[in-house]
Amino acid sequence: MLRASLIQVLISTRSERQLVQHIDVNLLYRWFVGLTLDDEIWDHSTFSANRDRLLNERISWLFFERVVRLAEWKELLSDEHFSVDGTLIQAWASMKSFVKKDGTSPPPEDGGRNPSVDFKDEKCSTATPASTTDPEARLYKKSEGG
């Protein structure tokens, strides 16, 4: 599980479910985690059930510390700058968490706590809607009609 967690970090896999799918189809990942072609891959819930216990153990801290030391020794790390390769960095906010700052957002249509939100036909700037879960989140449009 430690090796699989390392793969998850290195290839930026969002979930354990995706990680298990990657390991299931990628022979190199199977080899790295110690599975043969005939071995059945574990269920994604194994990670969820054991993540906290695994990461709180001293052996996992030593494992990841050794990985960092190896990267430093190979001069793969730098403390000069930090780069993110991506066009979109997602916030801890969904479209449903955005409300108008002036307080005129409609109430939930179905009586639930998550209203249906649609800002597509409205002229808005970054100052118009605000997220209730992440105040720094902003709406972003990649293209016309997007």
SERO-4910 file (N, C-alpha, C, O; in steps of 0.05 Angstrom, whole numbers):
BEGIN
 pado doro    nc1    nc2    nc3   cac1   cac2   cac3    cc1    cc2    cc3    oc1    oc2    oc3
  Met    A     16    -24      0      0      0      0     17     25      0      9     46    -11
  Leu    A     41     24     12     59     47     12     68     53    -17     69     76    -25
  Arg    A     75     32    -31     84     36    -59     61     47    -76     65     64    -93
  Ala    A     37     37    -71     14     47    -86      9     76    -79      2     92    -97
  Ser    A     12     83    -54      9    111    -46     30    129    -59     24    152    -66
  Leu    A     54    119    -62     75    134    -76     67    139   -105     70    161   -116
  Ile    A     56    118   -118     47    122   -146     25    143   -147     25    160   -165
  Gln    A      7    142   -128    -15    161   -127     -5    190   -125    -15    208   -139
  Val    A     16    194   -109     27    221   -106     42    229   -131     39    252   -141
  Leu    A     58    211   -142     75    218   -165     59    223   -191     67    240   -207
  Ile    A     37    209   -195     22    213   -219     -3    230   -215    -20    233   -233
  Ser    A     -6    241   -191    -28    260   -184    -55    247   -189    -72    259   -202
  Thr    A    -59    224   -179    -85    210   -182   -104    221   -160    -96    223   -137
  Arg    A   -128    229   -168   -146    242   -150   -159    224   -129   -165    233   -107
  Ser    A   -162    198   -135   -177    181   -117   -165    153   -116   -150    145   -134
  Glu    A   -171    139    -95   -162    111    -93   -175     94   -115   -162     75   -124
  Arg    A   -199    100   -122   -213     85   -143   -197     87   -169   -193     67   -183
  Gln    A   -189    111   -176   -173    115   -201   -146    101   -198   -136     90   -217
  Leu    A   -134    103   -175   -108     90   -170   -110     60   -175    -93     49   -189
  Val    A   -130     47   -164   -134     19   -167   -138     12   -197   -127     -8   -206
  Gln    A   -153     29   -211   -156     24   -240   -130     26   -255   -124     10   -273
  His    A   -114     46   -248    -87     49   -261    -70     25   -255    -57     14   -274
  Ile    A    -69     16   -231    -52     -7   -223    -62    -32   -237    -47    -49   -245
  Asp    A    -89    -35   -241   -100    -58   -253    -92    -61   -282    -88    -83   -292
  Val    A    -89    -39   -297    -83    -40   -326    -54    -35   -333    -46    -41   -355
  Asn    A    -39    -23   -315    -11    -16   -321      8    -36   -310     10    -40   -286
  Leu    A     22    -51   -327     40    -72   -319     63    -61   -301     71    -75   -282
  Leu    A     73    -38   -308     95    -27   -292     85    -21   -263    100    -26   -244
  Tyr    A     62    -10   -260     51     -5   -233     46    -31   -218     52    -32   -195
  Arg    A     36    -51   -232     32    -77   -220     58    -88   -209     60    -98   -186
  Trp    A     79    -86   -225    105    -96   -217    115    -80   -193    126    -92   -174
  Phe    A    112    -54   -194    123    -37   -173    110    -43   -146    123    -42   -125
  Val    A     84    -49   -146     70    -54   -120     72    -84   -112     62    -91    -91
  Gly    A     84   -100   -130     89   -128   -122     67   -147   -131     64   -169   -120
  Leu    A     51   -140   -151     30   -157   -161     39   -171   -187     53   -158   -203
  Thr    A     32   -196   -191     37   -209   -217     13   -205   -235     -7   -193   -227
  Leu    A     15   -214   -260     -8   -212   -278    -33   -226   -269    -55   -217   -274
  Asp    A    -29   -248   -254    -52   -264   -245    -63   -255   -218    -85   -263   -211
  Asp    A    -48   -239   -204    -58   -230   -178    -82   -211   -181    -83   -194   -199
  Glu    A   -101   -215   -163   -125   -197   -164   -118   -171   -150   -106   -171   -128
  Ile    A   -126   -149   -162   -121   -123   -150   -140   -119   -126   -163   -128   -127
  Trp    A   -131   -105   -106   -147   -101    -82   -169    -80    -88   -167    -65   -108
  Asp    A   -189    -79    -71   -211    -60    -75   -203    -33    -65   -186    -30    -47
  His    A   -214    -12    -78   -207     15    -71   -213     22    -42   -200     39    -29
  Ser    A   -233      8    -30   -241     14     -3   -219      6     17   -219     14     40
  Thr    A   -201    -12      9   -178    -19     26   -162      5     33   -153      7     56
  Phe    A   -158     23     14   -143     48     20   -158     65     40   -147     75     59
  Ser    A   -184     69     34   -200     86     51   -201     76     80   -199     91     99
  Ala    A   -203     49     83   -205     38    109   -179     38    124   -178     39    149
  Asn    A   -156     38    110   -130     36    123   -112     60    121    -90     60    131
  Arg    A   -121     81    107   -104    104    101    -93    117    127    -68    120    129
  Asp    A   -110    124    145   -101    137    170    -82    120    186    -61    129    195
  Arg    A    -89     94    189    -72     76    204    -45     73    190    -25     72    204
  Leu    A    -45     70    164    -20     66    149     -2     91    151     22     88    157
  Leu    A    -13    114    147      3    138    146     12    148    174     30    164    176
  Asn    A     -1    137    195      8    144    222     30    126    233     41    130    254
  Glu    A     36    105    218     58     87    226     85     98    220     88    113    200
  Arg    A    104     92    237    132    103    233    144     93    207    159    108    194
  Ile    A    138     68    199    149     57    174    141     74    150    157     77    131
  Ser    A    117     84    149    108    100    126    123    126    125    131    136    104
  Trp    A    127    139    149    143    164    150    171    159    141    183    175    126
  Leu    A    183    137    149    211    131    141    212    126    111    231    134     97
  Phe    A    192    112    100    190    106     72    190    132     55    206    136     37
  Phe    A    172    150     62    170    175     46    194    193     51    202    208     33
  Glu    A    205    193     75    229    209     80    252    199     63    268    215     53
  Arg    A    254    173     60    275    161     44    271    168     14    291    173      0
  Val    A    246    169      5    241    177    -22    250    206    -27    262    212    -48
  Val    A    244    224     -8    252    252    -11    283    254    -10    294    269    -26
  Arg    A    296    239      8    325    240      8    338    230    -18    357    242    -27
  Leu    A    326    209    -29    336    199    -55    333    220    -77    351    224    -93
  Ala    A    310    234    -77    305    255    -97    325    278    -93    334    290   -112
  Glu    A    331    285    -68    351    305    -62    379    297    -72    393    313    -84
  Trp    A    386    272    -66    412    261    -74    415    262   -104    437    267   -114
  Lys    A    394    256   -119    394    256   -148    391    284   -159    389    288   -184
  Glu    A    389    304   -141    385    332   -148    360    336   -165    360    351   -185
  Leu    A    338    323   -157    313    327   -170    295    347   -156    273    354   -166
  Leu    A    304    357   -134    288    377   -118    302    404   -119    326    406   -121
  Ser    A    286    425   -116    297    452   -115    280    468    -95    255    465    -94
  Asp    A    293    485    -80    278    502    -62    276    531    -73    268    549    -58
  Glu    A    285    534    -98    285    561   -110    258    570   -119    252    594   -117
  His    A    241    552   -128    215    560   -138    195    537   -136    203    514   -131
  Phe    A    170    544   -140    149    524   -140    132    528   -165    123    550   -170
  Ser    A    129    507   -181    114    509   -206     90    490   -206     91    469   -194
  Val    A     69    499   -218     46    482   -222     40    481   -252     36    501   -265
  Asp    A     40    457   -263     34    454   -291      5    447   -294     -3    424   -290
  Gly    A    -11    467   -302    -39    462   -305    -53    488   -312    -44    509   -305
  Thr    A    -75    485   -326    -90    509   -334   -111    516   -313   -121    539   -313
  Leu    A   -118    497   -296   -139    502   -277   -132    489   -251   -126    465   -250
  Ile    A   -132    504   -230   -128    494   -203   -155    496   -190   -165    518   -185
  Gln    A   -166    473   -183   -193    473   -172   -193    480   -142   -174    473   -128
  Ala    A   -213    495   -134   -216    503   -107   -235    483    -92   -246    465   -105
  Trp    A   -237    486    -67   -255    470    -51   -283    482    -53   -296    488    -33
  Ala    A   -292    485    -78   -318    497    -82   -331    485   -107   -317    479   -127
  Ser    A   -357    481   -106   -371    472   -130   -388    495   -140   -391    515   -126
  Met    A   -400    492   -163   -418    513   -173   -440    518   -154   -450    541   -152
  Lys    A   -450    498   -140   -472    501   -122   -465    517    -97   -483    527    -83
  Ser    A   -439    521    -92   -431    536    -68   -430    566    -74   -426    582    -56
  Phe    A   -433    574   -100   -432    602   -107   -459    615   -103   -480    605   -112
  Val    A   -459    639    -91   -483    655    -87   -476    683    -95   -453    691    -95
  Lys    A   -497    699   -101   -492    727   -107   -484    742    -81   -496    737    -60
  Lys    A   -465    759    -83   -455    774    -60   -476    793    -48   -476    799    -25
  Asp    A   -495    802    -66   -515    821    -56   -538    806    -42   -557    819    -32
  Gly    A   -537    780    -40   -557    765    -25   -582    758    -40   -602    750    -27
  Thr    A   -583    762    -66   -608    758    -81   -608    730    -94   -624    726   -113
  Ser    A   -592    711    -85   -592    685    -96   -619    671    -90   -630    675    -69
  Pro    A   -629    656   -110   -655    643   -106   -653    621    -85   -632    609    -81
  Pro    A   -675    615    -71   -675    593    -51   -673    566    -66   -679    565    -90
  Pro    A   -666    545    -52   -664    519    -65   -691    511    -77   -712    513    -64
  Glu    A   -691    501   -102   -715    494   -116   -729    470   -104   -753    468   -102
  Asp    A   -713    450    -95   -725    425    -85   -727    425    -55   -734    404    -44
  Gly    A   -722    447    -42   -724    448    -13   -699    438      1   -698    439     26
  Gly    A   -680    428    -14   -655    418     -2   -636    440      4   -642    463     -1
  Arg    A   -612    433     13   -593    454     20   -576    462     -4   -562    482     -3
  Asn    A   -576    446    -26   -560    453    -49   -578    463    -72   -592    448    -85
  Pro    A   -577    489    -76   -594    500    -98   -582    494   -125   -558    489   -128
  Ser    A   -599    495   -145   -590    493   -173   -580    521   -181   -595    540   -179
  Val    A   -555    523   -189   -543    549   -195   -534    549   -224   -523    530   -234
  Asp    A   -541    571   -237   -534    574   -265   -527    603   -270   -544    621   -271
  Phe    A   -501    609   -274   -492    636   -279   -486    640   -309   -475    661   -316
  Lys    A   -493    621   -326   -486    622   -354   -497    646   -369   -483    658   -385
  Asp    A   -522    654   -364   -534    676   -379   -531    703   -366   -541    723   -376
  Glu    A   -517    704   -344   -513    729   -329   -486    741   -335   -466    727   -338
  Lys    A   -486    767   -337   -461    782   -339   -450    785   -311   -461    799   -294
  Cys    A   -427    772   -306   -416    774   -279   -386    776   -280   -373    768   -299
  Ser    A   -375    788   -260   -346    791   -257   -338    774   -233   -355    761   -221
  Thr    A   -313    774   -227   -303    759   -204   -314    771   -178   -313    758   -157
  Ala    A   -324    795   -179   -334    808   -155   -364    801   -150   -374    806   -128
  Thr    A   -378    790   -170   -406    785   -168   -413    761   -151   -426    764   -130
  Pro    A   -406    736   -159   -413    713   -142   -390    706   -123   -367    712   -129
  Ala    A   -397    695   -100   -377    686    -81   -384    658    -71   -408    651    -69
  Ser    A   -364    642    -66   -368    615    -56   -372    616    -26   -359    630    -12
  Thr    A   -391    599    -17   -396    598     12   -376    579     25   -373    580     50
  Thr    A   -363    561     10   -344    542     21   -315    551     18   -298    543     34
  Asp    A   -309    567     -2   -281    576     -6   -282    605    -16   -286    610    -40
  Pro    A   -279    624      2   -281    653     -5   -262    662    -27   -268    681    -41
  Glu    A   -240    648    -31   -220    656    -51   -226    644    -79   -214    652    -98
  Ala    A   -246    626    -80   -253    613   -106   -266    633   -124   -281    651   -115
  Arg    A   -260    631   -150   -272    649   -170   -283    632   -193   -273    610   -199
  Leu    A   -303    642   -206   -314    629   -230   -294    635   -253   -282    656   -255
  Tyr    A   -291    615   -270   -272    617   -292   -285    606   -317   -298    585   -317
  Lys    A   -281    620   -339   -292    611   -365   -270    609   -385   -256    628   -391
  Lys    A   -266    584   -395   -244    579   -413   -249    591   -441   -230    600   -455
  Ser    A   -274    590   -450   -280    599   -477   -309    610   -478   -324    607   -459
  Glu    A   -316    622   -500   -343    632   -504   -362    608   -503   -357    588   -516
  Gly    A   -383    610   -488   -402    588   -486   -393    567   -466   -408    548   -461
  Gly    A   -369    570   -454   -359    550   -435   -368    556   -407   -361    541   -388
***
